[in-house]
Amino acid sequence: MFRGERAGLIGDARRIRRVLDLCTGSGCLAVLASGAFPEARIDATEISAEALAVARRNVEESGAAARIRLLEGDLFAPVAGESYDLIIANPPYVDAEGMAALPREYRHEPALALDGGADGLHLIRRMADSVEYRYAKDTRESLITLRITSAGVARRRAAAKGGTHNVFD
């Protein structure tokens, strides 16, 4: 989204002044946004205090701490009343079937970071229900793009085509 083939979705990166990173986790998207949008101030929200501690270290090491504000809380709660030019997120999206079948190497991650509910879309639905009130200052230029595929959906699509799909490959 920030570079390469999808860069055209944003247009002039200097026009982006406010970015919100929901479910920031380690802060990697906030740090990427600070590089991609040189004029932007970035707010990054995260419900997990432990994840925010990791994000704080990563933001400090990136050299972008002056432009990135880390906030503890659930989705939009820490930024009530704010509006943004761009909202980015990498929320938990693993469905219940995928959570039950997580390979051992993924089990060191907190379940909170992975578990997207029964169909993997629980938080995504919550975001979509709230985003229109927080998104762009000028709704005539708003763009909302979502690319979502839960593990269960991917498996069902593969099975319908006579194949298999391992989302962890």
N, C-alpha and C positions, 0 to 999 in steps of 0.2 A: 504494500500500500504506500510506503514511503518512497520507494525507489523502483526502478525498473519498469516493467510493463504496466503497472498500475499507477504509476506516478501521475498520470493524467487525471485521475480522480480528484486530486487536490488542487491542481493548477499552480498558482503562484504561492509557494510555501511561506513567503513573507506576509501574506494576508492572514495567516493563521496566528492569532494572538493568544488564544486561550485553549488549552487542551486538557481534557479529563481522561485519566487512565483508571478505569474501574477494575477491581480485583487485581491490583498491581503485583501482588506476590513479591517476587525478587526485585521489582522495579525496572526490569529490562525494557519494557515498552516505553516507560516514562523517559528513560535514558535515550533510547532510540529517537523518541519524539523530540527531545531537546536538540539533537543533532540535525534532524530533518526540518525542523521549524525554528530557525534561528531567532525569530522575534517573539516566540511564544513563551508564556509562563504555563507550567504544567502542574496540575493538581493530580495526585495519585492516591486513591482510596483503597484501603485493605482492611478486612475485618480481623485478621490475625495479627496480634502483637508480635509474635515470633517472626512471621513473614516480613512485617514492617522493619524489624531490626536488620534483617538481611538486606532489604531494599535500601535502608539508610546507609549501610556500608557501601553498597553498589553505587548509589547516587553520589556519595562523597568521593569515591574512587574515580568516578566518571568526570569529575570537575564541573558538573552541572548543578550542584547543590543550590546555587543562588537562584536558579529558575525553576526548581522542582520542589513542590510542597507535598510532603507525605502526611496523610491524614488517616487516623484509625477510625473505622466505622463501616457500616453496612451500605454498600453501593453508593447511592446519592446522599445519604443522611449527612455526612460531614460537609457537604457543599450545598446545603439547602439554600435556595434563593440565587444561586450562581447560574450563569449561562456560559456556554462554550461554543467555540467554532468547530471543534472536533472532539468526539468522544471515541476512545479506543478501549478495548477490553479483551482479555483472554480468560474468561470465567471457567469455572469447573464445568466440564461437559461430558464426562464419562457416565454412561447410563448404568442402571443397576446390574444388568447382565455383565457389562464390562468390568464393573467394580468387583463382582464376584470372581471374575476370571483374571484379575490383574496378575501379571507375572511377578515373581519375587523381587526383581530389580525395581519395580515401580512401587512396591509396598513401603519403601522408606519415606515416600512423600506423604504428607498429612492428607488424610481423606478429605478434609475441607477443601484442599486445593484441586481435587479431582472429581469428587462426587457431584454430579449434576442432576441427581434425582432419578426417578424411575426411567424416564426417557432421555436423560441427559440435558434437558432444556429448561430445568426449573429456574435457574438464575437468568437465563437468557430471556425467558418470558417476563420475569420481573423487570429487567432492564427495558425491554420493549414497551411495557406498560407505562413506564415513567419517562422515557427518553424525550418525547415530544415537548415536555414542559421544561426541559433543561438544555436542549440542544443548541440551536443557532440563534444568534441575536436577530438575524434577518432570515425568516423562514422561507423567503423566496429563493434563497440560495442554499437551502438545506439539502444534504445528501445523507441518506442512511443506507449503509450497505452492510449486509450480514452474509457471512459464508459459514453455514452451520451444518455439520453432519455428525450426528451422534453415532457412537459405535454400533448401536442396534440398527439404526437406519442403514448404515454401510453394510452390515452383515445381511440384512434383508434384501438389499439391492443386489448384492453379490449372489445370494442364494437364488433369487429370481432369475438370474442369468446362468444358473447352473454351476456357479463357482463358489469359492469360499473367500472370506476376507478376515485377515487377522489385523486388527487395528493397531497392534503393537509392533508390527514388522517395520 
